[in-house]
């Protein structure tokens, strides 16, 4: 997969990450600023927080497993 181009497609409320014609990941919008996805048979939640110092948080089974921080100030 590393040598293949990955693309996001946005159609009819579906957000898909694709490699060629194969769907690798499907985001499901839960609420504003929240979405979920399934990967390797497990369910994950992704959400965004903050404005000046935003964070993107990924949780699995209610526990944070990844936090991406972007500092503007």
PQR file with spaces between the fields and no chain letter, atoms N, CA, C, O and H, PARSE charges and radii, in Angstrom:
ATOM       1  N    UNK     1       0.812   -1.186    0.000 -0.4000 1.5000
ATOM       2  CA   UNK     1       0.000    0.000    0.000 -0.0000 2.0000
ATOM       3  C    UNK     1       0.866    1.264    0.000  0.5500 1.7000
ATOM       4  O    UNK     1       0.412    2.313   -0.457 -0.5500 1.4000
ATOM       5  N    UNK     2       2.089    1.186    0.498 -0.4000 1.5000
ATOM       6  CA   UNK     2       2.924    2.376    0.603 -0.0000 2.0000
ATOM       7  C    UNK     2       3.236    2.992   -0.749  0.5500 1.7000
ATOM       8  O    UNK     2       3.418    4.206   -0.845 -0.5500 1.4000
ATOM       9  H    UNK     2       2.457    0.334    0.870  0.4000 1.0000
ATOM      10  N    UNK     3       3.302    2.187   -1.785 -0.4000 1.5000
ATOM      11  CA   UNK     3       3.615    2.716   -3.106 -0.0000 2.0000
ATOM      12  C    UNK     3       2.395    3.188   -3.869  0.5500 1.7000
ATOM      13  O    UNK     3       2.529    3.709   -4.976 -0.5500 1.4000
ATOM      14  H    UNK     3       3.155    1.201   -1.707  0.4000 1.0000
ATOM      15  N    UNK     4       1.209    3.020   -3.305 -0.4000 1.5000
ATOM      16  CA   UNK     4      -0.016    3.381   -3.999 -0.0000 2.0000
ATOM      17  C    UNK     4      -0.525    4.732   -3.525  0.5500 1.7000
ATOM      18  O    UNK     4      -0.343    5.109   -2.368 -0.5500 1.4000
ATOM      19  H    UNK     4       1.100    2.597   -2.406  0.4000 1.0000
ATOM      20  N    UNK     5      -1.160    5.451   -4.431 -0.4000 1.5000
ATOM      21  CA   UNK     5      -1.730    6.754   -4.087 -0.0000 2.0000
ATOM      22  C    UNK     5      -3.025    6.576   -3.307  0.5500 1.7000
ATOM      23  O    UNK     5      -3.895    5.795   -3.694 -0.5500 1.4000
ATOM      24  H    UNK     5      -1.308    5.145   -5.372  0.4000 1.0000
ATOM      25  N    UNK     6      -3.141    7.313   -2.200 -0.4000 1.5000
ATOM      26  CA   UNK     6      -4.355    7.294   -1.394 -0.0000 2.0000
ATOM      27  C    UNK     6      -5.140    8.569   -1.661  0.5500 1.7000
ATOM      28  O    UNK     6      -4.557    9.647   -1.774 -0.5500 1.4000
ATOM      29  H    UNK     6      -2.435    7.947   -1.886  0.4000 1.0000
ATOM      30  N    UNK     7      -6.453    8.452   -1.762 -0.4000 1.5000
ATOM      31  CA   UNK     7      -7.293    9.617   -2.028 -0.0000 2.0000
ATOM      32  C    UNK     7      -8.518    9.595   -1.126  0.5500 1.7000
ATOM      33  O    UNK     7      -9.037    8.529   -0.794 -0.5500 1.4000
ATOM      34  H    UNK     7      -6.927    7.576   -1.671  0.4000 1.0000
ATOM      35  N    UNK     8      -8.976   10.783   -0.732 -0.4000 1.5000
ATOM      36  CA   UNK     8     -10.224   10.945    0.007 -0.0000 2.0000
ATOM      37  C    UNK     8     -11.309   11.269   -1.004  0.5500 1.7000
ATOM      38  O    UNK     8     -11.095   12.090   -1.896 -0.5500 1.4000
ATOM      39  H    UNK     8      -8.554   11.649   -1.002  0.4000 1.0000
ATOM      40  N    UNK     9     -12.467   10.638   -0.881 -0.4000 1.5000
ATOM      41  CA   UNK     9     -13.612   10.979   -1.726 -0.0000 2.0000
ATOM      42  C    UNK     9     -14.770   11.394   -0.824  0.5500 1.7000
ATOM      43  O    UNK     9     -15.013   10.785    0.218 -0.5500 1.4000
ATOM      44  H    UNK     9     -12.641    9.971   -0.156  0.4000 1.0000
ATOM      45  N    UNK    10     -15.474   12.432   -1.240 -0.4000 1.5000
ATOM      46  CA   UNK    10     -16.598   12.992   -0.493 -0.0000 2.0000
ATOM      47  C    UNK    10     -17.821   12.953   -1.398  0.5500 1.7000
ATOM      48  O    UNK    10     -17.952   13.778   -2.302 -0.5500 1.4000
ATOM      49  H    UNK    10     -15.276   12.927   -2.086  0.4000 1.0000
ATOM      50  N    UNK    11     -18.720   11.993   -1.158 -0.4000 1.5000
ATOM      51  CA   UNK    11     -19.929   11.894   -1.973 -0.0000 2.0000
ATOM      52  C    UNK    11     -21.116   11.509   -1.114  0.5500 1.7000
ATOM      53  O    UNK    11     -21.025   10.597   -0.292 -0.5500 1.4000
ATOM      54  H    UNK    11     -18.613   11.323   -0.423  0.4000 1.0000
ATOM      55  N    UNK    12     -22.224   12.199   -1.302 -0.4000 1.5000
ATOM      56  CA   UNK    12     -23.492   11.886   -0.628 -0.0000 2.0000
ATOM      57  C    UNK    12     -23.333   11.650    0.871  0.5500 1.7000
ATOM      58  O    UNK    12     -23.910   10.710    1.417 -0.5500 1.4000
ATOM      59  H    UNK    12     -22.298   12.940   -1.970  0.4000 1.0000
ATOM      60  N    UNK    13     -22.558   12.496    1.533 -0.4000 1.5000
ATOM      61  CA   UNK    13     -22.384   12.374    2.974 -0.0000 2.0000
ATOM      62  C    UNK    13     -21.416   11.285    3.403  0.5500 1.7000
ATOM      63  O    UNK    13     -21.205   11.086    4.600 -0.5500 1.4000
ATOM      64  H    UNK    13     -22.089   13.260    1.090  0.4000 1.0000
ATOM      65  N    UNK    14     -20.824   10.577    2.448 -0.4000 1.5000
ATOM      66  CA   UNK    14     -19.846    9.544    2.758 -0.0000 2.0000
ATOM      67  C    UNK    14     -18.441   10.079    2.534  0.5500 1.7000
ATOM      68  O    UNK    14     -18.173   10.766    1.548 -0.5500 1.4000
ATOM      69  H    UNK    14     -20.995   10.739    1.476  0.4000 1.0000
ATOM      70  N    UNK    15     -17.557    9.760    3.455 -0.4000 1.5000
ATOM      71  CA   UNK    15     -16.164   10.167    3.332 -0.0000 2.0000
ATOM      72  C    UNK    15     -15.336    8.894    3.332  0.5500 1.7000
ATOM      73  O    UNK    15     -15.292    8.175    4.331 -0.5500 1.4000
ATOM      74  H    UNK    15     -17.775    9.203    4.256  0.4000 1.0000
ATOM      75  N    UNK    16     -14.682    8.614    2.214 -0.4000 1.5000
ATOM      76  CA   UNK    16     -13.934    7.371    2.060 -0.0000 2.0000
ATOM      77  C    UNK    16     -12.469    7.645    1.754  0.5500 1.7000
ATOM      78  O    UNK    16     -12.145    8.552    0.988 -0.5500 1.4000
ATOM      79  H    UNK    16     -14.718    9.198    1.403  0.4000 1.0000
ATOM      80  N    UNK    17     -11.591    6.857    2.357 -0.4000 1.5000
ATOM      81  CA   UNK    17     -10.173    6.853    2.003 -0.0000 2.0000
ATOM      82  C    UNK    17      -9.974    5.651    1.104  0.5500 1.7000
ATOM      83  O    UNK    17     -10.251    4.517    1.496 -0.5500 1.4000
ATOM      84  H    UNK    17     -11.855    6.121    2.979  0.4000 1.0000
ATOM      85  N    UNK    18      -9.485    5.906   -0.120 -0.4000 1.5000
ATOM      86  CA   UNK    18      -9.367    4.840   -1.111 -0.0000 2.0000
ATOM      87  C    UNK    18      -7.943    4.686   -1.616  0.5500 1.7000
ATOM      88  O    UNK    18      -7.168    5.641   -1.672 -0.5500 1.4000
ATOM      89  H    UNK    18      -9.260    6.827   -0.438  0.4000 1.0000
ATOM      90  N    UNK    19      -7.630    3.470   -1.976 -0.4000 1.5000
ATOM      91  CA   UNK    19      -6.403    3.140   -2.692 -0.0000 2.0000
ATOM      92  C    UNK    19      -6.870    2.467   -3.968  0.5500 1.7000
ATOM      93  O    UNK    19      -7.423    1.367   -3.931 -0.5500 1.4000
ATOM      94  H    UNK    19      -8.260    2.694   -1.930  0.4000 1.0000
ATOM      95  N    UNK    20      -6.647    3.129   -5.102 -0.4000 1.5000
ATOM      96  CA   UNK    20      -7.227    2.703   -6.379 -0.0000 2.0000
ATOM      97  C    UNK    20      -8.735    2.630   -6.194  0.5500 1.7000
ATOM      98  O    UNK    20      -9.341    3.654   -5.880 -0.5500 1.4000
ATOM      99  H    UNK    20      -6.198    4.022   -5.132  0.4000 1.0000
ATOM     100  N    UNK    21      -9.367    1.494   -6.368 -0.4000 1.5000
ATOM     101  CA   UNK    21     -10.824    1.385   -6.198 -0.0000 2.0000
ATOM     102  C    UNK    21     -11.202    0.724   -4.871  0.5500 1.7000
ATOM     103  O    UNK    21     -12.387    0.530   -4.598 -0.5500 1.4000
ATOM     104  H    UNK    21      -8.875    0.662   -6.623  0.4000 1.0000
ATOM     105  N    UNK    22     -10.226    0.383   -4.056 -0.4000 1.5000
ATOM     106  CA   UNK    22     -10.489   -0.289   -2.790 -0.0000 2.0000
ATOM     107  C    UNK    22     -10.690    0.734   -1.668  0.5500 1.7000
ATOM     108  O    UNK    22      -9.860    1.624   -1.482 -0.5500 1.4000
ATOM     109  H    UNK    22      -9.264    0.541   -4.278  0.4000 1.0000
ATOM     110  N    UNK    23     -11.787    0.607   -0.925 -0.4000 1.5000
ATOM     111  CA   UNK    23     -12.055    1.487    0.229 -0.0000 2.0000
ATOM     112  C    UNK    23     -11.280    0.963    1.430  0.5500 1.7000
ATOM     113  O    UNK    23     -11.424   -0.198    1.814 -0.5500 1.4000
ATOM     114  H    UNK    23     -12.461   -0.116   -1.076  0.4000 1.0000
ATOM     115  N    UNK    24     -10.455    1.829    2.023 -0.4000 1.5000
ATOM     116  CA   UNK    24      -9.650    1.446    3.174 -0.0000 2.0000
ATOM     117  C    UNK    24     -10.281    1.891    4.482  0.5500 1.7000
ATOM     118  O    UNK    24     -10.145    1.226    5.509 -0.5500 1.4000
ATOM     119  H    UNK    24     -10.338    2.772    1.712  0.4000 1.0000
ATOM     120  N    UNK    25     -10.981    3.038    4.434 -0.4000 1.5000
ATOM     121  CA   UNK    25     -11.522    3.626    5.648 -0.0000 2.0000
ATOM     122  C    UNK    25     -12.772    4.414    5.293  0.5500 1.7000
ATOM     123  O    UNK    25     -12.800    5.114    4.281 -0.5500 1.4000
ATOM     124  H    UNK    25     -11.091    3.578    3.600  0.4000 1.0000
ATOM     125  N    UNK    26     -13.812    4.303    6.123 -0.4000 1.5000
ATOM     126  CA   UNK    26     -15.044    5.054    5.913 -0.0000 2.0000
ATOM     127  C    UNK    26     -15.339    5.847    7.175  0.5500 1.7000
ATOM     128  O    UNK    26     -15.548    5.269    8.242 -0.5500 1.4000
ATOM     129  H    UNK    26     -13.790    3.734    6.945  0.4000 1.0000
ATOM     130  N    UNK    27     -15.356    7.172    7.057 -0.4000 1.5000
ATOM     131  CA   UNK    27     -15.710    8.041    8.181 -0.0000 2.0000
ATOM     132  C    UNK    27     -17.222    8.196    8.241  0.5500 1.7000
ATOM     133  O    UNK    27     -17.875    8.405    7.219 -0.5500 1.4000
ATOM     134  H    UNK    27     -15.185    7.641    6.191  0.4000 1.0000
ATOM     135  N    UNK    28     -17.768    8.092    9.433 -0.4000 1.5000
ATOM     136  CA   UNK    28     -19.197    8.310    9.651 -0.0000 2.0000
ATOM     137  C    UNK    28     -19.325    9.522   10.553  0.5500 1.7000
ATOM     138  O    UNK    28     -18.847    9.504   11.688 -0.5500 1.4000
ATOM     139  H    UNK    28     -17.237    7.922   10.264  0.4000 1.0000
ATOM     140  N    UNK    29     -19.962   10.571   10.065 -0.4000 1.5000
ATOM     141  CA   UNK    29     -20.138   11.772   10.871 -0.0000 2.0000
ATOM     142  C    UNK    29     -21.163   11.503   11.962  0.5500 1.7000
ATOM     143  O    UNK    29     -22.290   11.095   11.681 -0.5500 1.4000
ATOM     144  H    UNK    29     -20.350   10.585    9.143  0.4000 1.0000
ATOM     145  N    UNK    30     -20.763   11.734   13.210 -0.4000 1.5000
ATOM     146  CA   UNK    30     -21.635   11.517   14.356 -0.0000 2.0000
ATOM     147  C    UNK    30     -22.346   12.811   14.739  0.5500 1.7000
ATOM     148  O    UNK    30     -23.573   12.853   14.822 -0.5500 1.4000
ATOM     149  H    UNK    30     -19.848   12.065   13.438  0.4000 1.0000
ATOM     150  N    UNK    31     -21.576   13.850   14.969 -0.4000 1.5000
ATOM     151  CA   UNK    31     -22.060   15.183   15.310 -0.0000 2.0000
ATOM     152  C    UNK    31     -21.090   16.172   14.698  0.5500 1.7000
ATOM     153  O    UNK    31     -20.095   15.797   14.078 -0.5500 1.4000
ATOM     154  H    UNK    31     -20.579   13.816   14.902  0.4000 1.0000
ATOM     155  N    UNK    32     -21.399   17.428   14.885 -0.4000 1.5000
ATOM     156  CA   UNK    32     -20.462   18.458   14.433 -0.0000 2.0000
ATOM     157  C    UNK    32     -19.140   18.263   15.171  0.5500 1.7000
ATOM     158  O    UNK    32     -19.124   18.155   16.397 -0.5500 1.4000
ATOM     159  H    UNK    32     -22.207   17.733   15.389  0.4000 1.0000
ATOM     160  N    UNK    33     -18.047   18.219   14.442 -0.4000 1.5000
ATOM     161  CA   UNK    33     -16.696   18.078   14.969 -0.0000 2.0000
ATOM     162  C    UNK    33     -16.397   16.687   15.520  0.5500 1.7000
ATOM     163  O    UNK    33     -15.379   16.498   16.185 -0.5500 1.4000
ATOM     164  H    UNK    33     -18.060   18.307   13.446  0.4000 1.0000
ATOM     165  N    UNK    34     -17.276   15.702   15.254 -0.4000 1.5000
ATOM     166  CA   UNK    34     -17.049   14.329   15.690 -0.0000 2.0000
ATOM     167  C    UNK    34     -17.358   13.366   14.555  0.5500 1.7000
ATOM     168  O    UNK    34     -18.292   13.573   13.780 -0.5500 1.4000
ATOM     169  H    UNK    34     -18.104   15.856   14.714  0.4000 1.0000
ATOM     170  N    UNK    35     -16.560   12.313   14.471 -0.4000 1.5000
ATOM     171  CA   UNK    35     -16.803   11.264   13.482 -0.0000 2.0000
ATOM     172  C    UNK    35     -16.286    9.953   14.049  0.5500 1.7000
ATOM     173  O    UNK    35     -15.516    9.943   15.010 -0.5500 1.4000
ATOM     174  H    UNK    35     -15.802   12.144   15.100  0.4000 1.0000
ATOM     175  N    UNK    36     -16.713    8.848   13.451 -0.4000 1.5000
ATOM     176  CA   UNK    36     -16.205    7.548   13.861 -0.0000 2.0000
ATOM     177  C    UNK    36     -15.753    6.801   12.624  0.5500 1.7000
ATOM     178  O    UNK    36     -16.176    7.097   11.506 -0.5500 1.4000
ATOM     179  H    UNK    36     -17.338    8.856   12.671  0.4000 1.0000
ATOM     180  N    UNK    37     -14.886    5.828   12.844 -0.4000 1.5000
ATOM     181  CA   UNK    37     -14.447    4.971   11.752 -0.0000 2.0000
ATOM     182  C    UNK    37     -14.081    3.611   12.313  0.5500 1.7000
ATOM     183  O    UNK    37     -13.784    3.465   13.499 -0.5500 1.4000
ATOM     184  H    UNK    37     -14.542    5.587   13.752  0.4000 1.0000
ATOM     185  N    UNK    38     -14.108    2.619   11.436 -0.4000 1.5000
ATOM     186  CA   UNK    38     -13.723    1.272   11.822 -0.0000 2.0000
ATOM     187  C    UNK    38     -12.430    0.936   11.100  0.5500 1.7000
ATOM     188  O    UNK    38     -12.286    1.189    9.904 -0.5500 1.4000
ATOM     189  H    UNK    38     -14.349    2.737   10.472  0.4000 1.0000
ATOM     190  N    UNK    39     -11.491    0.363   11.843 -0.4000 1.5000
ATOM     191  CA   UNK    39     -10.215   -0.038   11.263 -0.0000 2.0000
ATOM     192  C    UNK    39      -9.784   -1.337   11.922  0.5500 1.7000
ATOM     193  O    UNK    39      -9.755   -1.437   13.148 -0.5500 1.4000
ATOM     194  H    UNK    39     -11.608    0.158   12.815  0.4000 1.0000
ATOM     195  N    UNK    40      -9.457   -2.312   11.127 -0.4000 1.5000
ATOM     196  CA   UNK    40      -8.976   -3.599   11.620 -0.0000 2.0000
ATOM     197  C    UNK    40      -9.969   -4.221   12.610  0.5500 1.7000
ATOM     198  O    UNK    40      -9.575   -4.837   13.600 -0.5500 1.4000
ATOM     199  H    UNK    40      -9.481   -2.231   10.131  0.4000 1.0000
ATOM     200  N    UNK    41     -11.274   -4.047   12.319 -0.4000 1.5000
ATOM     201  CA   UNK    41     -12.316   -4.648   13.140 -0.0000 2.0000
ATOM     202  C    UNK    41     -12.613   -3.933   14.443  0.5500 1.7000
ATOM     203  O    UNK    41     -13.391   -4.435   15.253 -0.5500 1.4000
ATOM     204  H    UNK    41     -11.594   -3.547   11.514  0.4000 1.0000
ATOM     205  N    UNK    42     -12.009   -2.769   14.664 -0.4000 1.5000
ATOM     206  CA   UNK    42     -12.236   -2.013   15.898 -0.0000 2.0000
ATOM     207  C    UNK    42     -12.831   -0.649   15.564  0.5500 1.7000
ATOM     208  O    UNK    42     -12.531   -0.071   14.519 -0.5500 1.4000
ATOM     209  H    UNK    42     -11.377   -2.361   14.006  0.4000 1.0000
ATOM     210  N    UNK    43     -13.680   -0.136   16.465 -0.4000 1.5000
ATOM     211  CA   UNK    43     -14.356    1.152   16.270 -0.0000 2.0000
ATOM     212  C    UNK    43     -13.564    2.267   16.945  0.5500 1.7000
ATOM     213  O    UNK    43     -13.134    2.122   18.089 -0.5500 1.4000
ATOM     214  H    UNK    43     -13.923   -0.605   17.314  0.4000 1.0000
ATOM     215  N    UNK    44     -13.376    3.366   16.246 -0.4000 1.5000
ATOM     216  CA   UNK    44     -12.644    4.524   16.754 -0.0000 2.0000
ATOM     217  C    UNK    44     -13.506    5.768   16.634  0.5500 1.7000
ATOM     218  O    UNK    44     -14.355    5.861   15.748 -0.5500 1.4000
ATOM     219  H    UNK    44     -13.726    3.483   15.316  0.4000 1.0000
ATOM     220  N    UNK    45     -13.283    6.736   17.539 -0.4000 1.5000
ATOM     221  CA   UNK    45     -13.962    8.026   17.498 -0.0000 2.0000
ATOM     222  C    UNK    45     -12.886    9.085   17.297  0.5500 1.7000
ATOM     223  O    UNK    45     -11.831    9.043   17.930 -0.5500 1.4000
ATOM     224  H    UNK    45     -12.593    6.660   18.259  0.4000 1.0000
ATOM     225  N    UNK    46     -13.164   10.030   16.411 -0.4000 1.5000
ATOM     226  CA   UNK    46     -12.240   11.136   16.168 -0.0000 2.0000
ATOM     227  C    UNK    46     -13.003   12.430   16.399  0.5500 1.7000
ATOM     228  O    UNK    46     -14.133   12.585   15.935 -0.5500 1.4000
ATOM     229  H    UNK    46     -14.021   10.064   15.897  0.4000 1.0000
ATOM     230  N    UNK    47     -12.379   13.360   17.120 -0.4000 1.5000
ATOM     231  CA   UNK    47     -13.047   14.640   17.396 -0.0000 2.0000
ATOM     232  C    UNK    47     -12.013   15.761   17.447  0.5500 1.7000
ATOM     233  O    UNK    47     -10.828   15.535   17.695 -0.5500 1.4000
ATOM     234  H    UNK    47     -11.461   13.234   17.497  0.4000 1.0000
ATOM     235  N    UNK    48     -12.493   16.954   17.210 -0.4000 1.5000
ATOM     236  CA   UNK    48     -11.656   18.150   17.248 -0.0000 2.0000
ATOM     237  C    UNK    48     -12.098   19.029   18.402  0.5500 1.7000
ATOM     238  O    UNK    48     -13.289   19.145   18.692 -0.5500 1.4000
ATOM     239  H    UNK    48     -13.455   17.138   17.009  0.4000 1.0000
ATOM     240  N    UNK    49     -11.116   19.653   19.063 -0.4000 1.5000
ATOM     241  CA   UNK    49     -11.375   20.582   20.171 -0.0000 2.0000
ATOM     242  C    UNK    49     -10.537   21.829   19.972  0.5500 1.7000
ATOM     243  O    UNK    49      -9.490   21.793   19.325 -0.5500 1.4000
ATOM     244  H    UNK    49     -10.148   19.559   18.827  0.4000 1.0000
ATOM     245  N    UNK    50     -11.008   22.933   20.535 -0.4000 1.5000
ATOM     246  CA   UNK    50     -10.221   24.157   20.586 -0.0000 2.0000
ATOM     247  C    UNK    50     -10.301   24.991   19.325  0.5500 1.7000
ATOM     248  O    UNK    50     -10.804   24.559   18.288 -0.5500 1.4000
ATOM     249  H    UNK    50     -11.859   22.962   21.060  0.4000 1.0000
ATOM     250  N    UNK    51      -9.784   26.208   19.454 -0.4000 1.5000
ATOM     251  CA   UNK    51      -9.759   27.132   18.320 -0.0000 2.0000
ATOM     252  C    UNK    51      -8.347   27.643   18.086  0.5500 1.7000
ATOM     253  O    UNK    51      -7.772   27.383   17.029 -0.5500 1.4000
ATOM     254  H    UNK    51      -9.376   26.559   20.297  0.4000 1.0000
ATOM     255  N    UNK    52      -7.767   28.369   19.054 -0.4000 1.5000
ATOM     256  CA   UNK    52      -6.427   28.928   18.872 -0.0000 2.0000
ATOM     257  C    UNK    52      -5.343   27.861   18.981  0.5500 1.7000
ATOM     258  O    UNK    52      -4.317   27.947   18.307 -0.5500 1.4000
ATOM     259  H    UNK    52      -8.234   28.580   19.913  0.4000 1.0000
ATOM     260  N    UNK    53      -5.560   26.878   19.808 -0.4000 1.5000
ATOM     261  CA   UNK    53      -4.626   25.764   19.949 -0.0000 2.0000
ATOM     262  C    UNK    53      -5.403   24.458   19.779  0.5500 1.7000
ATOM     263  O    UNK    53      -5.615   23.724   20.744 -0.5500 1.4000
ATOM     264  H    UNK    53      -6.394   26.807   20.355  0.4000 1.0000
ATOM     265  N    UNK    54      -5.824   24.176   18.543 -0.4000 1.5000
ATOM     266  CA   UNK    54      -6.708   23.034   18.318 -0.0000 2.0000
ATOM     267  C    UNK    54      -6.009   21.690   18.526  0.5500 1.7000
ATOM     268  O    UNK    54      -4.793   21.554   18.389 -0.5500 1.4000
ATOM     269  H    UNK    54      -5.651   24.773   17.759  0.4000 1.0000
ATOM     270  N    UNK    55      -6.844   20.707   18.866 -0.4000 1.5000
ATOM     271  CA   UNK    55      -6.377   19.338   19.033 -0.0000 2.0000
ATOM     272  C    UNK    55      -7.324   18.399   18.292  0.5500 1.7000
ATOM     273  O    UNK    55      -8.537   18.610   18.279 -0.5500 1.4000
ATOM     274  H    UNK    55      -7.832   20.817   18.978  0.4000 1.0000
ATOM     275  N    UNK    56      -6.767   17.377   17.686 -0.4000 1.5000
ATOM     276  CA   UNK    56      -7.554   16.295   17.121 -0.0000 2.0000
ATOM     277  C    UNK    56      -7.283   15.075   17.980  0.5500 1.7000
ATOM     278  O    UNK    56      -6.130   14.696   18.187 -0.5500 1.4000
ATOM     279  H    UNK    56      -5.782   17.206   17.697  0.4000 1.0000
ATOM     280  N    UNK    57      -8.347   14.461   18.478 -0.4000 1.5000
ATOM     281  CA   UNK    57      -8.227   13.357   19.423 -0.0000 2.0000
ATOM     282  C    UNK    57      -8.865   12.107   18.816  0.5500 1.7000
ATOM     283  O    UNK    57      -9.981   12.154   18.298 -0.5500 1.4000
ATOM     284  H    UNK    57      -9.283   14.770   18.310  0.4000 1.0000
ATOM     285  N    UNK    58      -8.140   10.995   18.888 -0.4000 1.5000
ATOM     286  CA   UNK    58      -8.681    9.706   18.451 -0.0000 2.0000
ATOM     287  C    UNK    58      -8.791    8.820   19.680  0.5500 1.7000
ATOM     288  O    UNK    58      -7.841    8.673   20.448 -0.5500 1.4000
ATOM     289  H    UNK    58      -7.234   10.957   19.308  0.4000 1.0000
ATOM     290  N    UNK    59      -9.978    8.229   19.851 -0.4000 1.5000
ATOM     291  CA   UNK    59     -10.247    7.368   21.001 -0.0000 2.0000
ATOM     292  C    UNK    59     -10.660    5.979   20.530  0.5500 1.7000
ATOM     293  O    UNK    59     -11.318    5.822   19.501 -0.5500 1.4000
ATOM     294  H    UNK    59     -10.750    8.348   19.227  0.4000 1.0000
ATOM     295  N    UNK    60     -10.261    4.983   21.303 -0.4000 1.5000
ATOM     296  CA   UNK    60     -10.701    3.606   21.077 -0.0000 2.0000
ATOM     297  C    UNK    60     -11.275    3.112   22.396  0.5500 1.7000
ATOM     298  O    UNK    60     -10.588    3.119   23.418 -0.5500 1.4000
ATOM     299  H    UNK    60      -9.727    5.111   22.139  0.4000 1.0000
ATOM     300  N    UNK    61     -12.528    2.684   22.375 -0.4000 1.5000
ATOM     301  CA   UNK    61     -13.213    2.199   23.566 -0.0000 2.0000
ATOM     302  C    UNK    61     -13.188    3.223   24.699  0.5500 1.7000
ATOM     303  O    UNK    61     -13.034    2.860   25.866 -0.5500 1.4000
ATOM     304  H    UNK    61     -13.085    2.678   21.545  0.4000 1.0000
ATOM     305  N    UNK    62     -13.341    4.509   24.352 -0.4000 1.5000
ATOM     306  CA   UNK    62     -13.407    5.587   25.330 -0.0000 2.0000
ATOM     307  C    UNK    62     -12.067    6.067   25.869  0.5500 1.7000
ATOM     308  O    UNK    62     -12.029    6.970   26.704 -0.5500 1.4000
ATOM     309  H    UNK    62     -13.467    4.803   23.404  0.4000 1.0000
ATOM     310  N    UNK    63     -10.973    5.481   25.408 -0.4000 1.5000
ATOM     311  CA   UNK    63      -9.644    5.886   25.881 -0.0000 2.0000
ATOM     312  C    UNK    63      -8.883    6.582   24.755  0.5500 1.7000
ATOM     313  O    UNK    63      -8.891    6.129   23.610 -0.5500 1.4000
ATOM     314  H    UNK    63     -11.004    4.747   24.730  0.4000 1.0000
ATOM     315  N    UNK    64      -8.222    7.698   25.104 -0.4000 1.5000
ATOM     316  CA   UNK    64      -7.430    8.422   24.100 -0.0000 2.0000
ATOM     317  C    UNK    64      -6.229    7.585   23.694  0.5500 1.7000
ATOM     318  O    UNK    64      -5.481    7.089   24.536 -0.5500 1.4000
ATOM     319  H    UNK    64      -8.215    8.065   26.034  0.4000 1.0000
ATOM     320  N    UNK    65      -6.059    7.438   22.378 -0.4000 1.5000
ATOM     321  CA   UNK    65      -4.889    6.714   21.898 -0.0000 2.0000
ATOM     322  C    UNK    65      -3.970    7.612   21.071  0.5500 1.7000
ATOM     323  O    UNK    65      -2.810    7.274   20.839 -0.5500 1.4000
ATOM     324  H    UNK    65      -6.667    7.841   21.693  0.4000 1.0000
ATOM     325  N    UNK    66      -4.502    8.773   20.623 -0.4000 1.5000
ATOM     326  CA   UNK    66      -3.687    9.698   19.841 -0.0000 2.0000
ATOM     327  C    UNK    66      -4.217   11.108   20.015  0.5500 1.7000
ATOM     328  O    UNK    66      -5.428   11.324   19.979 -0.5500 1.4000
ATOM     329  H    UNK    66      -5.445    9.048   20.812  0.4000 1.0000
ATOM     330  N    UNK    67      -3.319   12.078   20.204 -0.4000 1.5000
ATOM     331  CA   UNK    67      -3.697   13.492   20.260 -0.0000 2.0000
ATOM     332  C    UNK    67      -2.743   14.261   19.355  0.5500 1.7000
ATOM     333  O    UNK    67      -1.528   14.225   19.548 -0.5500 1.4000
ATOM     334  H    UNK    67      -2.335   11.903   20.232  0.4000 1.0000
ATOM     335  N    UNK    68      -3.296   14.952   18.376 -0.4000 1.5000
ATOM     336  CA   UNK    68      -2.527   15.801   17.468 -0.0000 2.0000
ATOM     337  C    UNK    68      -2.760   17.244   17.895  0.5500 1.7000
ATOM     338  O    UNK    68      -3.892   17.726   17.861 -0.5500 1.4000
ATOM     339  H    UNK    68      -4.283   14.981   18.219  0.4000 1.0000
ATOM     340  N    UNK    69      -1.696   17.936   18.297 -0.4000 1.5000
ATOM     341  CA   UNK    69      -1.810   19.325   18.746 -0.0000 2.0000
ATOM     342  C    UNK    69      -1.183   20.250   17.706  0.5500 1.7000
ATOM     343  O    UNK    69      -0.136   19.952   17.132 -0.5500 1.4000
ATOM     344  H    UNK    69      -0.777   17.544   18.324  0.4000 1.0000
ATOM     345  N    UNK    70      -1.856   21.385   17.479 -0.4000 1.5000
ATOM     346  CA   UNK    70      -1.334   22.408   16.567 -0.0000 2.0000
ATOM     347  C    UNK    70      -1.338   23.719   17.344  0.5500 1.7000
ATOM     348  O    UNK    70      -2.394   24.178   17.780 -0.5500 1.4000
ATOM     349  H    UNK    70      -2.707   21.627   17.946  0.4000 1.0000
ATOM     350  N    UNK    71      -0.184   24.314   17.517 -0.4000 1.5000
ATOM     351  CA   UNK    71      -0.055   25.541   18.320 -0.0000 2.0000
ATOM     352  C    UNK    71       0.097   26.740   17.401  0.5500 1.7000
ATOM     353  O    UNK    71       1.066   26.836   16.648 -0.5500 1.4000
ATOM     354  H    UNK    71       0.673   23.941   17.163  0.4000 1.0000
ATOM     355  N    UNK    72      -0.865   27.656   17.467 -0.4000 1.5000
ATOM     356  CA   UNK    72      -0.808   28.887   16.697 -0.0000 2.0000
ATOM     357  C    UNK    72      -0.329   30.046   17.536  0.5500 1.7000
ATOM     358  O    UNK    72       0.223   31.007   17.001 -0.5500 1.4000
ATOM     359  H    UNK    72      -1.652   27.578   18.079  0.4000 1.0000
ATOM     360  N    UNK    73      -0.528   29.979   18.833 -0.4000 1.5000
ATOM     361  CA   UNK    73      -0.100   31.066   19.737 -0.0000 2.0000
ATOM     362  C    UNK    73       1.094   30.627   20.539  0.5500 1.7000
ATOM     363  O    UNK    73       1.605   31.393   21.355 -0.5500 1.4000
ATOM     364  H    UNK    73      -0.977   29.198   19.268  0.4000 1.0000
